[in-house]
Amino acid sequence: MRFGERLDQELPEVSTQIYRQYRDFTDREPTIGAAGKIRVHALVGLLRSVLFPGIYESFPDDADNVDVFIAARLRDAGVELRSLVYAALRGHGQCSEDCQCRADEISLAFLKKLPEIRALLGLDIQAAYNGDPAARGQEEIILSYPGFEAVMVYRLAHELYVLGVPTIPRIMTEYAHTNTGIDIHPGATIGKSFFIDHGTGVVIGETCTIGDRVKMYQGVTLGARSFALDADGNPVKGIKRHPDIGDDVVLYAGATVLGGDTKIGDRSVIGGNVWLTRSVAPDSKVYNTPPVLKITRL
């Protein structure tokens, strides 16, 4: 028997088994999918153009047309966002007969928040400029600092998260994670003037709160110490798992701060490679005692 004939004979049963597994796993049809994921990535691009016109794409040299450019991009972003929000709501079974109205209201509420988000990002840019002696200007920070890119996408995704949009905020922050190596959950709460220097390997968990004027370096983890389990042995969701970081805190490279009951007081400094699972008072300095360094001649 030829291979094609064997495929025709034997594959229907395989297909049936996979279909049964799919139906057992979910009672809903996917509505975002890989195509929707790509659309979310494109939405991030539209929103960046709205917030920083002329930085990520060119617009007419006539300065009188910049407002027209912003308005056009904003409308494009709104139409696409509404379509994606509606799909996400349907995909998570959150639809009743007013689902379309809910998608409309969520999308408009988000778009009206963009000036506030833009103002926060301006403070983040200034924090990067003030915090890094290598920074030469705003455009350099916007285009070349991975920490700023990750924070920008986070601030957009966080607003959608707060508005109750499923799936899309995580796709957005994981897109930034892929591009920058910085993993910020959209559920985290981050204050003003936030600066991540270098940034590779930074992880900020869902229930983490971060105050104003916080600076952190590469490899910092703000994570969970352990997971509470339910009667079936599954992690309990919706509980506080990640630490709280006060205002004006500095976390140096490789610092790990764990636990939902761990609080880092204002103005504290957490040294490089510190492993911390308990709270520290304001104005604390936490660091590892280095081993004795011996240098000998060859």
C-alpha positions as CSV (number, residue, x, y, z in Angstrom):
1,M,0.0,0.0,0.0
2,R,1.3,3.4,-0.9
3,F,2.1,5.9,1.8
4,G,-0.6,8.3,0.7
5,E,-3.2,5.5,0.9
6,R,-2.0,4.6,4.4
7,L,-2.4,8.3,5.5
8,D,-5.9,8.3,4.1
9,Q,-6.7,5.1,6.0
10,E,-5.0,5.7,9.4
11,L,-5.0,9.5,10.0
12,P,-8.8,9.9,10.5
13,E,-8.5,8.1,13.8
14,V,-5.6,10.3,14.9
15,S,-7.6,13.4,13.9
16,T,-10.6,12.2,15.9
17,Q,-8.5,11.6,19.0
18,I,-7.0,15.1,18.8
19,Y,-10.5,16.6,18.3
20,R,-11.8,14.8,21.4
21,Q,-8.8,16.1,23.4
22,Y,-9.5,19.6,22.2
23,R,-13.2,19.4,23.2
24,D,-12.3,18.0,26.6
25,F,-9.8,20.8,27.2
26,T,-12.0,23.7,26.3
27,D,-15.7,24.4,25.7
28,R,-15.0,27.5,23.7
29,E,-13.6,28.2,20.2
30,P,-10.4,30.2,20.1
31,T,-11.1,33.8,19.1
32,I,-7.6,35.4,19.3
33,G,-5.3,32.7,17.9
34,A,-1.9,33.3,16.2
35,A,-3.4,35.7,13.7
36,G,-4.8,37.8,16.6
37,K,-1.5,37.7,18.4
38,I,0.2,39.3,15.3
39,R,-2.6,41.9,15.3
40,V,-1.9,42.7,19.0
41,H,1.8,43.2,18.1
42,A,0.7,45.6,15.3
43,L,-1.6,47.4,17.8
44,V,1.4,48.1,20.0
45,G,3.1,49.7,16.9
46,L,0.1,52.0,16.3
47,L,-0.1,53.0,19.9
48,R,3.6,53.9,19.9
49,S,3.1,56.1,16.9
50,V,0.3,57.9,18.7
51,L,2.4,58.5,21.8
52,F,5.6,59.4,20.1
53,P,4.8,60.7,16.6
54,G,7.7,60.8,14.2
55,I,9.9,58.6,16.4
56,Y,8.8,55.2,15.2
57,E,7.6,56.2,11.7
58,S,7.9,59.3,9.7
59,F,5.2,61.9,9.3
60,P,4.9,64.9,7.0
61,D,7.6,67.6,7.5
62,D,4.9,70.2,7.8
63,A,4.5,70.6,11.6
64,D,0.9,71.7,11.1
65,N,0.0,68.2,10.0
66,V,1.3,66.4,13.2
67,D,-2.1,66.7,14.9
68,V,-3.7,65.2,11.8
69,F,-1.2,62.3,11.9
70,I,-1.9,61.6,15.6
71,A,-5.6,61.7,15.1
72,A,-5.4,59.3,12.2
73,R,-3.2,56.8,14.1
74,L,-5.4,57.1,17.2
75,R,-8.5,56.3,15.2
76,D,-6.8,53.3,13.5
77,A,-5.7,52.1,16.9
78,G,-9.2,52.5,18.3
79,V,-10.8,50.4,15.5
80,E,-8.3,47.6,15.9
81,L,-8.4,47.6,19.7
82,R,-12.2,47.4,19.7
83,S,-12.1,44.4,17.4
84,L,-9.5,42.6,19.5
85,V,-11.2,43.3,22.8
86,Y,-14.5,42.0,21.5
87,A,-12.7,38.8,20.3
88,A,-10.9,38.4,23.7
89,L,-14.2,38.8,25.6
90,R,-15.9,36.2,23.5
91,G,-13.0,33.8,23.8
92,H,-13.2,33.9,27.6
93,G,-17.0,33.5,27.8
94,Q,-17.5,37.0,29.1
95,C,-20.1,37.9,26.5
96,S,-23.8,38.5,26.9
97,E,-26.0,40.4,24.6
98,D,-24.2,43.6,25.5
99,C,-20.8,42.3,24.7
100,Q,-20.3,44.6,21.8
101,C,-21.2,47.6,23.9
102,R,-18.8,46.4,26.6
103,A,-16.0,46.2,24.0
104,D,-16.9,49.7,22.8
105,E,-16.8,51.2,26.4
106,I,-13.5,49.4,27.3
107,S,-11.8,50.6,24.1
108,L,-12.9,54.2,24.6
109,A,-11.9,54.2,28.3
110,F,-8.5,53.0,27.3
111,L,-8.0,55.5,24.5
112,K,-9.0,58.3,26.9
113,K,-6.2,57.2,29.3
114,L,-3.5,57.6,26.7
115,P,-2.6,61.2,27.7
116,E,-2.1,60.1,31.2
117,I,0.0,57.1,30.1
118,R,2.1,59.5,27.9
119,A,2.7,61.8,30.8
120,L,3.9,58.8,32.9
121,L,6.2,57.7,30.1
122,G,7.7,61.2,29.9
123,L,8.7,60.8,33.6
124,D,10.2,57.4,32.8
125,I,12.3,58.9,30.1
126,Q,13.5,61.7,32.4
127,A,14.3,59.1,35.1
128,A,16.4,57.2,32.5
129,Y,18.2,60.4,31.5
130,N,18.9,61.4,35.1
131,G,19.9,57.9,36.1
132,D,22.3,57.0,33.3
133,P,25.3,59.1,32.6
134,A,25.6,57.5,29.2
135,A,22.2,58.8,28.1
136,R,22.4,61.6,25.5
137,G,18.8,62.5,24.8
138,Q,15.2,61.5,24.8
139,E,15.2,60.0,21.3
140,E,18.1,57.8,22.2
141,I,16.3,56.5,25.3
142,I,13.0,55.9,23.4
143,L,14.7,54.0,20.5
144,S,17.5,52.2,22.1
145,Y,16.8,51.5,25.8
146,P,15.2,48.1,26.3
147,G,14.1,49.1,29.8
148,F,12.0,51.9,28.4
149,E,10.5,49.8,25.7
150,A,9.4,47.2,28.2
151,V,8.0,49.8,30.6
152,M,6.2,51.6,27.7
153,V,4.4,48.4,26.6
154,Y,3.7,47.5,30.3
155,R,2.0,50.8,30.9
156,L,-0.3,50.3,27.9
157,A,-1.0,46.6,28.8
158,H,-1.6,47.5,32.5
159,E,-4.4,49.8,31.6
160,L,-6.1,47.1,29.6
161,Y,-5.5,44.7,32.5
162,V,-7.2,47.1,34.9
163,L,-10.1,47.4,32.5
164,G,-10.6,43.6,32.7
165,V,-9.5,42.7,29.2
166,P,-8.3,39.1,29.0
167,T,-5.4,37.7,27.0
168,I,-4.4,40.9,25.2
169,P,-2.4,42.5,28.0
170,R,-0.3,39.3,28.4
171,I,0.4,39.1,24.7
172,M,1.6,42.7,24.8
173,T,4.0,42.3,27.7
174,E,5.3,39.0,26.3
175,Y,5.9,40.7,23.0
176,A,8.1,43.2,24.9
177,H,9.7,40.3,26.9
178,T,10.7,38.7,23.6
179,N,12.2,42.0,22.3
180,T,13.9,43.1,25.5
181,G,14.5,40.1,27.8
182,I,12.5,42.0,30.5
183,D,9.4,40.2,31.9
184,I,6.8,42.5,33.5
185,H,3.4,41.1,34.2
186,P,0.7,43.6,33.2
187,G,-1.0,43.1,36.6
188,A,2.0,44.7,38.5
189,T,1.5,48.2,39.8
190,I,4.4,50.5,39.0
191,G,4.7,54.2,40.1
192,K,6.2,57.3,38.5
193,S,9.7,57.8,37.2
194,F,10.6,54.1,36.9
195,F,14.0,53.2,35.4
196,I,15.3,49.8,34.5
197,D,19.0,50.1,33.5
198,H,20.3,47.5,31.0
199,G,17.4,45.2,32.0
200,T,18.1,41.7,30.6
201,G,16.6,39.1,32.9
202,V,14.4,41.4,35.0
203,V,11.2,39.7,36.2
204,I,8.4,41.6,37.9
205,G,5.4,39.4,39.1
206,E,1.7,40.0,38.8
207,T,1.0,41.2,42.3
208,C,4.1,43.2,42.8
209,T,3.8,46.9,43.7
210,I,6.6,49.4,43.0
211,G,6.6,52.9,44.3
212,D,7.9,56.1,42.7
213,R,11.4,56.8,41.5
214,V,12.6,53.2,41.7
215,K,15.7,52.2,39.8
216,M,16.7,48.6,39.1
217,Y,19.4,46.9,37.1
218,Q,19.7,43.7,35.1
219,G,18.7,40.3,36.5
220,V,16.5,41.6,39.3
221,T,13.6,39.3,40.2
222,L,10.6,40.4,42.1
223,G,8.9,37.0,42.5
224,A,6.9,34.6,44.6
225,R,8.4,32.7,47.4
226,S,6.0,29.8,47.2
227,F,2.5,29.0,45.9
228,A,-0.4,28.2,48.1
229,L,-2.2,25.1,46.9
230,D,-5.9,24.2,46.9
231,A,-7.4,20.9,47.9
232,D,-6.5,19.4,44.5
233,G,-2.8,20.5,44.7
234,N,-3.2,23.3,42.2
235,P,-1.8,26.8,42.8
236,V,-4.4,29.2,44.3
237,K,-5.0,32.2,42.0
238,G,-5.8,35.7,42.8
239,I,-3.8,36.1,46.0
240,K,-0.9,38.3,46.9
241,R,2.4,36.5,45.9
242,H,4.9,39.2,45.1
243,P,6.8,41.9,47.1
244,D,6.1,45.6,47.6
245,I,8.8,48.0,46.8
246,G,8.7,51.5,48.4
247,D,9.6,54.8,46.9
248,D,13.2,55.8,45.9
249,V,14.5,52.2,46.2
250,V,17.5,51.0,44.2
251,L,17.9,47.3,43.4
252,Y,21.2,46.3,42.0
253,A,22.0,43.6,39.5
254,G,20.9,40.1,40.3
255,A,19.0,41.0,43.4
256,T,16.1,38.6,44.2
257,V,13.2,39.7,46.4
258,L,10.5,37.1,47.0
259,G,7.1,36.8,48.8
260,G,3.8,38.6,49.0
261,D,4.4,39.7,52.6
262,T,7.9,41.1,51.8
263,K,8.1,44.9,51.9
264,I,11.1,47.0,51.0
265,G,11.0,50.3,52.8
266,D,11.4,53.7,51.1
267,R,14.9,54.8,50.2
268,S,16.4,51.4,50.7
269,V,19.3,49.9,48.7
270,I,19.3,46.2,47.8
271,G,22.8,45.1,46.8
272,G,23.8,42.9,43.9
273,N,23.0,39.2,44.1
274,V,21.1,39.6,47.4
275,W,18.5,36.9,48.1
276,L,15.8,38.5,50.2
277,T,12.6,36.8,51.6
278,R,11.8,39.2,54.5
279,S,10.9,42.8,54.8
280,V,13.4,45.6,55.5
281,A,12.7,49.0,57.1
282,P,13.0,52.3,55.3
283,D,16.6,53.6,54.7
284,S,18.1,50.1,54.9
285,K,21.1,48.8,53.0
286,V,21.2,45.1,52.3
287,Y,24.3,43.6,50.7
288,N,26.3,40.4,50.7
289,T,29.6,40.4,52.5
290,P,32.3,39.8,49.9
291,P,34.8,37.0,50.4
292,V,38.5,38.0,50.8
293,L,40.0,38.7,47.4
294,K,43.5,37.4,47.0
295,I,45.8,38.6,44.2
296,T,49.1,36.8,43.5
297,R,51.7,37.3,40.9
298,L,52.1,34.7,38.2
